[in-house]
Amino acid sequence: MIQHFGPKTMSWVLNLFNNCVRTCRIPNGWRKTKVVALLKPGKDPKVPKSYRPISLLCILYKLYERMIMARMSLTVEENLTPDQAGFRPGRSTCGQLLNLTQYIEDGFEEKQITGTVFVDLTAAYDTVNHKILLLKVAKMIKNKKIVSIIQTLLENRRFFVEMDRRQSR
């Protein structure tokens, strides 16, 4: 989408983003998310779990968020353990599964008891404590400006649900 912006629009967006970075603030409209509930195929519409929530965010917010992520991703990448595979470029759960298989095989060959624990982190993102997250980010990223921007992105977010052309409050 951004590649279709003309020079004036691109300049306006660049100025807006630079102002957001300089002030560590974002427009209030970016904080509001529309959540649309889509019925999963073949599911009962009377059962709430039959719906998949889709969050529709302001496109400028998404672009700004990506820009901030790009600025901090190299620093974050350098500080993560090699065992962390989720949401990292060039890594996948398949690689983790291969590592686990190798670990089990090595234990078997050495006649050791080998175990593993699997944890279901369903809705983990929804329950993250933002204060603890920001403390961890501040330890990892020494650029206080980026940490302040991330804090701004996490603060005062609101959403409303739209279903059957009706909106929640």
C-alpha angles and dihedrals in degrees: 000000000000090000087066093057115112121231094265093050091045090051091049092050091047091051091047092050093046089051090049091051093045094050098031087229135115132201113274091235089067090063094065120087127191112216116200118196111219120194111237113236113272094006130130110260091211092064114081093213088060089078130081114212114224116193116214111201131185108273092226089054090052092049092048091048090052091050091052091046090052090052093053103031097089092052092046092047091054092053101047122098115252087239091067109094106156117105093001127124115251094013133098145172087258089066090049090050090052090050091051092048090051091048091052093046092049091051091048093050091049091046092241127145106252124193141168138194124218119202123196107219096187110171090000091146091056093056101045113133103233095205092055091043091053091049090053092046091049090053091050100040117047093192102101091193092061090047090052090049091051089050089052091051091053098045128095097355116170135187140185129200123231119199128161089356091301124115132214118229 
